């Protein structure tokens, strides 16, 4: 029967479910990939987890009755706690502690790690009625220690999810994001826009924040009426060139974010650690992560888990439950194998038969091209100028497309970026697109090997050769959010990159997420076909078979 644990992630967004047998992670999925609503947002009458739970149970062919334990962070919605109360009560752990444990899960066995958790806010801080905003931990094989925690007063709402928490760099960044005209959870757009501006307003923001050399009070910012919001509005009203002003505001808050991260990391200086882990929603700021590495304030590797957002709380809760049982740090596996780069690919693998059924249902609009059945043949198609969608094995867990559900293209022409942003994804033209390459080619195309990252969570500066040969993946500031394909983690992508380099001499591909604007990344074969057709890609490669789209017959 097995010792089955169901772990739930999310808070008021990014709901997820992960199924484990003992300490072996079997499958995981984010609710959004199934419901097709970003961040898994639900209506009041919907269960924010049911689709994800059902997916995991079907994948392992068990029923809910086989589950012996349900775990989550304390941020799980109250209605979910009530639902399980009469069946199998949910064991909960503090929000930031779950983030920290989920990060330590990817550390090498036996490592001593310093961990920074920072986000908009977490649960109530230890011994206070305030909300967590920054937490500093050390983890090692014997367990974990909370070094210190910064928290902030919060506007208490009936549903316990506050609208404002002081002393939060995450909410400060969101405040600027909203004033720039972006929606909630679109801070990535602010980060992309920042490269187009100059940090002219850093002095303005510094009037409202303070950085302190104490883990219990490392960042101060009062969100109560203080002139912050009105000051941003005044800046935006200053001139007629709104793009320049918005870009400068974005660059300024980005500079504050980078300064804050480096300041927090410096508090670990001198600590006997083997590596430094960053997690929580703010860890998705890849530019700040890259700048931290560049700063050299720590002389140990810097890692960010692919599940650093709230969906990853599920993995942290599972780790903490296993720790309670074992009395020491548990060693997790992924489908019976050691944790490696595949920790970002937790979805189940669809059978050839299920793909065939989805293709048949798309008849007569989907036409097979039997000349393309291998990564080598696909590489030639991409080299010819085609933009292709890939449905490759398990889907990603986390917000980055890492080859499982990706759009791939040759990066040799800058207008490829324009076509993807404007025509296919119909999004802002200032948004950068990412490169993927083999680990051994990193130094040819990018500077500073410390910024090499398997999960696309650090930016790196490009070399002159990359700028010349692969302009489509170079952001306006000469950076790129690079993904290094590690040997053994994705044989398909390895073969594709090798074949593309053999065919063109260029060892890098353009890689962006496989989704239409406003939608999550695709999950199922049917999702993939529907999205690919709507995007207007030149073809879709689905686990060894390539298809093109035909026009509707008269």
C-alpha positions in Angstrom: 0.0 0.0 0.0 2.8 2.4 0.8 3.1 5.4 3.1 1.3 8.0 1.1 1.6 11.7 1.9 -0.5 14.4 0.2 1.2 17.8 0.4 -0.6 21.0 -0.5 1.0 24.3 -1.6 -0.2 27.8 -2.1 -1.8 30.5 0.1 -4.3 32.7 -1.6 -2.7 31.9 -4.9 -0.4 29.3 -6.6 -2.3 26.3 -5.3 -0.6 22.9 -5.8 -0.6 19.3 -4.8 2.3 16.9 -4.5 2.0 13.2 -3.8 4.8 11.3 -2.0 5.4 7.7 -1.0 7.5 8.0 2.2 10.2 10.4 1.2 9.9 9.6 -2.5 8.3 12.4 -4.5 6.0 10.7 -7.1 4.1 13.5 -8.8 3.2 17.2 -8.4 1.1 19.7 -10.3 -0.1 23.3 -9.9 -3.8 23.8 -10.0 -3.5 26.5 -12.7 -2.2 23.9 -15.2 -5.5 22.0 -15.0 -8.1 24.8 -14.5 -6.3 27.0 -17.0 -6.6 30.0 -14.8 -3.2 31.6 -13.8 -2.1 31.1 -10.2 -5.0 28.7 -9.7 -7.4 31.5 -8.7 -10.8 30.2 -7.8 -14.4 31.3 -7.3 -15.9 31.1 -3.9 -17.7 27.9 -4.7 -14.6 26.0 -6.0 -12.1 24.0 -4.2 -8.7 25.5 -4.9 -7.0 22.0 -4.8 -9.4 19.4 -6.0 -8.2 19.3 -9.6 -4.6 19.1 -8.6 -5.3 16.4 -6.0 -7.3 14.3 -8.5 -4.5 14.6 -11.0 -2.0 13.3 -8.5 -4.2 10.4 -7.4 -4.9 9.3 -11.0 -1.2 9.5 -11.8 -0.4 7.0 -9.0 -3.6 5.0 -9.4 -4.6 5.3 -5.8 -7.7 6.7 -4.0 -7.9 9.4 -1.4 -8.5 6.6 1.2 -4.9 5.5 0.7 -3.5 8.8 2.0 -2.1 8.5 5.5 -1.1 12.1 6.0 -2.0 15.6 4.6 0.4 18.4 5.1 0.5 22.1 4.1 1.7 25.5 5.3 -0.6 27.5 7.7 -1.5 29.7 4.8 -3.8 27.0 3.4 -7.3 28.5 3.1 -9.7 27.9 6.0 -12.3 26.2 3.9 -9.7 23.6 2.9 -8.8 22.9 6.6 -12.5 22.5 7.3 -13.0 20.1 4.4 -10.3 17.7 5.6 -11.1 18.1 9.4 -13.6 15.2 9.4 -11.4 12.9 7.2 -7.7 13.4 7.8 -6.8 16.7 9.5 -4.1 18.7 7.8 -0.8 19.1 9.6 0.4 22.6 9.1 3.8 24.4 9.4 4.8 28.1 9.3 4.8 29.7 5.9 8.4 30.9 5.8 9.7 27.6 7.4 8.0 25.7 4.6 9.7 27.9 2.0 13.1 27.3 3.7 12.6 23.5 3.9 11.6 23.3 0.3 14.8 25.1 -0.7 16.9 22.8 1.5 15.4 19.8 -0.3 17.5 20.6 -3.4 20.8 21.0 -1.4 23.4 18.3 -1.7 23.0 15.6 1.0 24.9 16.6 4.1 25.3 20.3 3.2 25.1 23.1 5.7 23.0 25.9 4.1 22.2 29.4 4.8 18.7 30.2 3.6 17.0 33.6 3.1 13.2 33.6 2.7 11.7 36.8 1.4 8.4 37.6 -0.2 5.3 39.8 0.1 4.4 38.2 3.5 4.1 34.9 5.2 2.3 33.7 8.3 2.4 35.3 11.8 6.0 35.6 12.9 7.3 33.6 15.9 6.1 35.1 19.2 4.4 38.1 17.5 1.1 39.1 15.9 3.0 40.5 12.9 3.5 38.8 9.5 6.8 37.3 8.3 8.6 39.4 5.6 12.2 38.2 5.8 13.5 35.0 7.5 17.1 33.8 8.0 17.7 30.1 8.6 20.5 27.6 8.7 19.8 24.0 7.8 22.1 21.0 8.1 21.7 17.2 8.5 20.7 17.6 12.1 17.9 20.0 11.5 17.4 23.8 11.2 17.8 27.0 13.2 16.0 30.3 12.8 18.7 33.0 13.0 16.3 35.9 12.9 13.1 37.1 11.4 11.8 40.5 10.2 8.1 41.1 10.4 5.6 43.9 9.8 2.2 45.1 11.1 -0.6 44.0 8.9 -4.1 45.2 8.0 -6.2 42.5 9.4 -9.0 41.2 7.1 -11.7 38.7 7.9 -10.2 36.0 5.6 -6.8 36.4 7.3 -5.1 37.4 4.0 -4.0 41.0 4.6 -4.0 43.7 2.0 -0.9 45.4 3.4 2.1 44.3 5.5 4.8 46.7 6.6 8.5 46.0 6.1 8.0 44.0 2.9 10.2 44.5 -0.1 7.8 42.2 -2.0 4.8 44.5 -1.4 6.9 47.6 -2.1 7.8 46.1 -5.5 4.1 45.2 -6.1 3.1 48.8 -5.2 5.3 50.1 -8.0 4.2 47.4 -10.3 0.5 48.4 -9.8 1.3 52.1 -10.3 3.0 51.2 -13.6 -0.3 49.8 -14.8 0.5 46.1 -14.5 -1.8 43.6 -12.8 -1.2 41.8 -9.5 1.4 39.1 -9.8 3.0 40.8 -12.8 6.1 41.9 -11.1 8.1 40.1 -13.8 7.0 42.8 -16.2 8.5 45.5 -13.9 11.8 43.6 -13.8 11.9 43.4 -17.6 11.0 47.0 -18.0 13.7 48.1 -15.6 16.5 47.4 -18.1 15.0 50.1 -20.4 15.4 52.8 -17.7 17.8 54.5 -15.4 17.5 54.3 -11.5 16.7 58.1 -11.3 14.3 57.7 -8.4 16.4 55.7 -5.9 16.7 58.7 -3.6 12.9 59.0 -3.5 12.4 55.4 -2.4 15.3 55.6 0.1 13.2 58.2 2.0 10.7 55.5 2.9 13.0 52.5 3.7 15.8 51.6 6.1 18.2 48.7 5.9 19.5 47.5 9.3 22.2 45.1 10.3 19.9 42.8 12.2 18.0 39.7 11.0 15.1 40.8 13.3 14.8 44.2 11.7 16.7 44.1 8.4 14.2 46.1 6.3 11.9 48.9 7.4 9.1 50.4 5.2 5.9 51.8 6.6 3.0 51.5 4.1 0.6 53.6 6.2 -0.1 57.1 4.7 3.4 58.5 4.3 3.6 60.1 0.9 4.9 56.9 -0.8 2.0 56.2 -3.1 1.2 59.9 -3.8 4.9 60.5 -4.5 4.9 57.8 -7.1 1.8 59.3 -8.7 3.5 62.7 -8.8 6.5 61.2 -10.6 4.3 59.6 -13.2 2.5 62.9 -13.8 5.7 64.8 -14.4 6.2 64.4 -18.1 4.6 63.4 -21.4 7.0 60.5 -22.1 5.3 57.9 -20.0 7.5 55.0 -21.2 10.7 56.7 -20.1 9.3 57.6 -16.7 7.8 54.2 -16.1 11.1 52.5 -17.1 13.0 54.8 -14.7 10.7 54.0 -11.9 11.0 50.3 -12.7 14.8 50.6 -12.7 14.7 52.4 -9.4 12.7 49.8 -7.5 14.8 47.1 -9.1 17.9 48.8 -7.7 16.3 48.9 -4.3 15.4 45.1 -4.6 19.0 44.3 -5.6 20.4 46.4 -2.7 18.1 44.7 -0.3 19.0 41.2 -1.3 22.7 41.9 -1.2 22.3 43.5 2.2 20.4 40.4 3.5 23.0 38.0 2.1 25.8 40.0 3.8 24.2 39.1 7.2 25.4 35.5 6.5 29.0 36.6 5.9 31.3 34.6 8.2 28.7 31.9 8.8 30.2 28.4 8.2 27.9 27.4 5.3 28.5 25.3 2.2 25.9 27.2 0.0 23.3 30.0 0.2 19.7 29.4 -0.8 17.2 32.0 -1.7 13.5 31.3 -1.7 10.0 32.9 -1.4 8.3 34.9 -4.1 11.0 37.5 -4.3 13.5 34.9 -5.3 11.9 34.9 -8.7 13.7 38.3 -9.3 16.4 36.7 -11.5 18.2 40.0 -12.1 18.7 40.5 -8.3 19.9 36.9 -8.0 22.5 37.5 -10.7 23.6 40.8 -9.1 24.1 39.0 -5.8 26.3 36.4 -7.4 28.3 39.2 -9.1 28.7 41.2 -5.8 30.8 38.4 -4.3 29.6 39.1 -0.7 29.4 35.4 -0.2 32.1 32.9 -1.3 29.7 29.9 -1.6 27.4 28.8 -4.4 24.0 30.6 -4.6 21.0 28.4 -5.5 17.3 29.1 -6.0 14.8 26.2 -6.1 12.5 26.1 -9.2 9.6 26.0 -6.8 10.5 29.1 -4.8 7.0 30.5 -5.1 4.0 29.5 -2.9 3.3 26.3 -5.0 6.6 25.0 -3.5 5.2 25.2 0.1 3.9 21.7 -0.5 7.4 20.3 -0.8 8.5 22.2 2.3 5.6 20.9 4.4 6.4 17.4 3.2 10.1 17.8 4.3 9.1 19.1 7.7 6.6 16.3 8.3 9.3 13.8 7.4 11.8 15.6 9.7 9.4 15.3 12.6 9.1 11.5 11.9 12.8 10.8 11.5 14.2 13.3 14.0 16.9 14.4 11.5 17.0 15.9 8.0 15.3 13.5 5.6 16.8 12.6 2.2 14.2 12.9 -0.5 14.2 11.1 -3.9 12.3 11.8 -7.1 10.6 8.7 -8.5 13.2 6.5 -6.9 16.2 8.5 -8.0 18.3 11.2 -6.3 17.1 14.7 -6.4 18.6 16.5 -9.4 17.6 19.0 -12.1 14.4 17.0 -12.7 12.9 18.4 -9.5 11.5 21.0 -11.8 9.6 18.4 -13.8 7.0 16.9 -11.4 4.1 16.3 -13.7 3.2 12.9 -14.9 4.2 11.7 -18.4 1.4 11.2 -20.8 1.2 7.9 -22.7 1.6 7.7 -26.4 -2.1 6.6 -26.6 -3.3 9.7 -24.8 -1.4 11.9 -27.2 -2.8 9.9 -30.1 -6.3 10.5 -28.9 -5.8 14.2 -28.6 -4.3 14.3 -32.1 -7.3 12.4 -33.5 -9.7 14.8 -31.9 -7.9 17.7 -33.6 -8.5 16.2 -37.1 -8.5 17.6 -39.8 -6.7 20.7 -38.5 -3.6 18.8 -37.4 -1.4 17.2 -40.0 1.5 14.8 -39.1 4.9 15.4 -40.7 6.6 12.1 -40.5 9.9 13.5 -41.7 10.5 15.0 -38.2 10.5 12.3 -35.5 13.8 12.8 -33.7 15.5 15.7 -31.9 18.0 15.9 -34.8 15.3 16.4 -37.4 13.6 18.9 -35.2 16.9 20.8 -34.9 17.0 21.2 -38.7 13.4 22.5 -38.7 14.3 25.1 -36.1 17.4 26.0 -38.0 15.3 26.7 -41.0 13.6 29.5 -39.1 10.6 27.7 -37.7 9.2 28.5 -34.2 8.0 25.2 -32.7 6.1 24.2 -29.6 7.4 21.3 -27.6 5.5 18.9 -25.5 8.3 16.9 -24.0 7.8 14.5 -21.1 6.7 15.8 -17.8 5.5 19.3 -17.3 7.3 21.9 -15.2 6.6 22.6 -11.5 7.2 26.3 -11.0 6.9 29.3 -13.3 9.8 28.7 -15.7 9.5 26.7 -19.0 12.5 24.4 -19.0 12.0 22.3 -22.1 8.9 20.3 -21.1 6.4 22.9 -22.3 8.4 25.4 -24.3 8.4 27.4 -27.5 11.8 27.0 -29.2 13.4 29.0 -32.0 16.8 29.9 -33.5 18.1 33.0 -31.8 20.2 34.3 -34.7 17.8 37.1 -35.7 16.5 39.8 -33.5 13.2 39.9 -35.4 12.4 36.4 -34.0 11.9 38.1 -30.6 9.6 40.6 -32.2 7.5 37.8 -33.9 7.1 35.9 -30.7 6.3 38.9 -28.5 4.0 40.7 -30.9 2.4 38.1 -33.1 2.4 34.9 -31.2 2.2 35.9 -27.5 0.8 39.4 -28.2 2.5 40.9 -25.2 4.7 43.9 -24.5 7.7 44.2 -26.8 10.1 45.0 -24.0 9.8 41.5 -22.6 13.0 39.5 -22.9 13.2 35.9 -24.1 15.5 33.3 -22.6 18.3 31.1 -23.9 19.0 27.4 -23.2 22.3 25.8 -23.8 24.5 22.8 -22.8 26.6 23.3 -19.7 29.9 22.9 -21.6 29.0 25.9 -23.9 28.3 28.4 -21.1 31.6 30.2 -21.2 31.4 30.7 -24.9 28.2 32.7 -24.7 28.0 34.0 -21.1 30.2 35.6 -18.5 30.8 34.5 -14.9 30.1 30.8 -14.6 28.7 31.4 -11.1 25.6 32.7 -12.8 24.9 29.4 -14.7 21.6 28.1 -13.6 19.6 25.0 -14.4 16.2 26.6 -13.5 16.5 29.9 -15.3 16.6 31.8 -12.0 19.7 34.0 -12.5 20.6 36.5 -15.2 24.0 36.6 -16.8 25.8 39.0 -19.1 26.4 37.8 -22.6 29.7 37.7 -24.4 30.4 39.6 -27.6 30.0 36.4 -29.5 26.6 35.8 -28.1 25.5 39.4 -28.8 26.6 38.9 -32.4 25.3 35.4 -33.1 22.2 35.2 -30.8 20.6 38.7 -30.6 17.1 37.3 -30.0 17.9 36.2 -26.5 19.9 39.3 -25.4 18.0 41.9 -23.3 18.5 45.6 -23.9 21.1 45.7 -21.1 23.2 42.9 -22.5 21.8 40.3 -20.1 19.9 37.0 -20.5 18.0 34.7 -18.1 20.0 31.7 -19.0 19.0 28.0 -18.5 21.9 25.5 -18.5 20.9 22.0 -19.6 22.7 19.6 -17.2 23.8 16.2 -18.5 21.3 13.5 -17.8 18.4 15.6 -16.8 16.6 15.9 -20.2 18.0 13.7 -22.9 15.7 15.2 -25.5 16.9 18.7 -24.9 20.5 17.5 -24.8 20.2 15.8 -28.2 18.4 18.8 -29.6 21.0 21.3 -28.5 23.8 19.0 -29.8 22.1 18.6 -33.2 21.4 22.3 -33.5 25.0 23.2 -32.8 26.2 20.5 -35.3 23.9 21.9 -38.0 24.4 25.6 -37.4 27.6 26.0 -35.3 25.4 27.8 -32.7 25.2 26.1 -29.3 22.2 28.0 -27.9 18.4 28.0 -28.5 15.7 30.5 -27.7 13.3 29.1 -25.1 10.1 30.7 -23.8 7.0 29.3 -22.2 4.4 27.4 -24.2 1.2 29.4 -23.4 -1.0 32.0 -24.9 -1.2 35.5 -23.3 -3.0 35.4 -20.0 -2.9 31.6 -19.7 -0.7 29.2 -17.7 1.7 26.9 -19.5 0.0 24.0 -21.2 -0.3 20.7 -19.4 -2.2 18.0 -21.3 -1.9 17.0 -25.0 -5.3 18.7 -25.7 -4.1 21.9 -24.0 -0.9 21.8 -26.1 -2.7 21.4 -29.4 -5.3 24.1 -28.7 -2.7 26.6 -27.5 -0.2 25.8 -30.4 -3.0 26.4 -32.9 -4.0 29.7 -31.3 -0.5 30.9 -31.1 0.2 30.3 -34.8 3.5 28.4 -34.3 5.0 26.6 -37.2 4.5 23.2 -35.7 4.3 21.1 -32.5 6.6 18.3 -31.4 4.9 15.9 -29.1 7.2 13.2 -27.6 8.6 12.0 -30.9 6.0 13.1 -33.4 5.7 16.4 -35.3 2.6 18.1 -36.5 1.7 21.1 -38.6 -1.6 23.0 -38.7 -3.8 22.9 -41.8 -6.2 25.6 -42.8 -9.9 24.8 -42.4 -11.1 23.1 -45.6 -13.8 24.8 -47.7 
